[in-house]
Amino acid sequence: MQSMTPERPDLSFDPATPEEWAALRALGHRMLDDMVAHLETLHDRPAWREMPPDVANSFEEPLPRSGSGSAAAYRAFHERVLPYPNGNLHPRFFGWVQGNGTPLGMLAEMLAAGLNPNVGGFNHAPLLVERQVIRWCAELMGMPEAGGLLVTGGTMANTMGLAVARFAKSRESGRDVRTNGHQAWPGVAPEAPLVFYGSSETHGWAVKAAEWMGLGNRAFRQVPVDADYRIDIDALEAQLAGDSAAGLQPFCIMGTAGTVNTGATDDLVRLSEICRRDNLWFHVDGAFGALAWLSPTLREQVRGLERADSLGFDLHKWGSMPYECACVLIRDQQVHHDAFRTTASYLAQYKRGVTAGGTYYAERGLDLSRGFKALKVWMSFKAHGIDKLVAIIEQNVAHMQHMAARVRAHPQLELLAPVPLNIACLRFTDPSLGEDTLNAFNEELLLRLQERGIAVPSSTMLAGRFAIRVAHVNHRSTLADIDAVVDAVVSIGRELLSERAGTARGAATAIV
Ligand SMILES: *Cc1c(COP(=O)(O)O)cnc(C)c1O
């Protein structure tokens, strides 16, 4: 060991002198002031803008061997990152289902990183914060006996639910999936393929999960939907019967509360009854739609989710938490633990001291080291209260009812799906536009809407028809923002029509 000499001082990432600490504090205050100013002036900015090529190219810079200092690193953020986000903070961002985050959530993230606890387990206040958040979520969703944990997103929350479902139902049927997986081991009798069910409108996480869990994506049986994009129960029954007759082993039915395309919700009560009858696990993907349960006026739409064996939902979508944050609730806490329980000598736990309580969360999911996602939820629930969250959810739905009404009333606009919740799928139409031209026409319309920074809806295809899809989980939007989107779709649509007319005239002239 080399002894530390004045020529070789002890190193650390912390500031070394009181002056350096003061400089860090000043820089931190500037960061805070800049971010608050950014949030305060969102309405004055475009919803999105293209990065200039020199900015985009600047991210090709070489690996920094020697540091340029915190102030320079912050300057790079301020000049090249801050001005070019994807827009999801903006009051007229309605793309995909991306949440805004909140100012308080931002501050809580700083506190969480500052305290920097590892919430995989052990005996400390941050762990109790997460347990309290999970208890609150369980109570909110009408599953007070459930446990669970916070994870990165809906994909992971739903995948955790499906993983526990597979463990629970295969164990009940005498299979040891933790030991054998899905491989044909010598001496182990071959086992029926495990299959699970959801509608064809199920989000893409289910295919990924089936592949990653080693089930193979053919294990995910995609059942057709009815005209309202809800799972066709008769088709489900037929497929269940057919699969069982063919020697497959159904283990889970998934219902969606709020499909990603149109916001439709499956008949969750019926699905739960089928699960009870056939001894199947009932999982609900409520990525954003589960939060409708919190509203007395919207609850009926998602009734049945409280019967789930497991429920996955995001807090970074309709819960307005900054990325990342989602929750999975699992009713049977014992089976949840059994599905992920691990032991390791380097994780020995004692009844007292730092390790008391053990690796609680690490034994209920895949991650060992886990960040302090719970703090932003805990502080936001306390600061804003659940009633405010519910009021914002109801405001979003009211906005979309308003948009749907305007679309229905306008001769050049068409709704392509019902608007049960917070998603509207629409397009511009005109008698001069044939069905074969409408898709490209509306695609161009959407791109202009985005590129001009007016608003950011996204798109989807519904029965072969291109839809401008407005998915609304935006707590910053006003009714005027909603009107601005409708007005802009009409005006850009008319602009495109007149361009077409101009081209047609030009072509006619050329022929003459
Ligand atoms: C967004 C979404 C997901 C995936 O959630 P992520 O947080 O993006 O991983 C799953 N299901 C539905 C219905 C969704 O809308």
The ligand as an SDF file (V2000), in Angstrom:
LIG
                    3D

 15 15  0  0  0  0  0  0  0  0999 V2000
  -47.9090    2.4130  -21.5590 C   0  0  0  0  0  0  0  0  0  0  0  0
  -48.5870    1.1050  -21.4170 C   0  0  0  0  0  0  0  0  0  0  0  0
  -47.8670   -0.0230  -21.0190 C   0  0  0  0  0  0  0  0  0  0  0  0
  -46.3790    0.0060  -20.8280 C   0  0  0  0  0  0  0  0  0  0  0  0
  -46.0230    0.8600  -19.7790 O   0  0  0  0  0  0  0  0  0  0  0  0
  -44.5610    1.5060  -19.7340 P   0  0  0  0  0  0  0  0  0  0  0  0
  -44.6010    2.3460  -18.5040 O   0  0  0  0  0  0  0  0  0  0  0  0
  -44.4210    2.3350  -20.9880 O   0  0  0  0  0  0  0  0  0  0  0  0
  -43.5820    0.4000  -19.6820 O   0  0  0  0  0  0  0  0  0  0  0  0
  -48.5600   -1.2030  -20.8370 C   0  0  0  0  0  0  0  0  0  0  0  0
  -49.8900   -1.2740  -21.0340 N   0  0  0  0  0  0  0  0  0  0  0  0
  -50.6160   -0.2000  -21.4280 C   0  0  0  0  0  0  0  0  0  0  0  0
  -52.0930   -0.3450  -21.6110 C   0  0  0  0  0  0  0  0  0  0  0  0
  -49.9880    1.0260  -21.6370 C   0  0  0  0  0  0  0  0  0  0  0  0
  -50.7020    2.0900  -22.0140 O   0  0  0  0  0  0  0  0  0  0  0  0
  1  2  1  0
  2  3  1  0
  2 14  2  0
  3  4  1  0
  3 10  2  0
  4  5  1  0
  5  6  1  0
  6  7  2  0
  6  8  1  0
  6  9  1  0
 10 11  1  0
 11 12  2  0
 12 13  1  0
 12 14  1  0
 14 15  1  0
M  END
$$$$
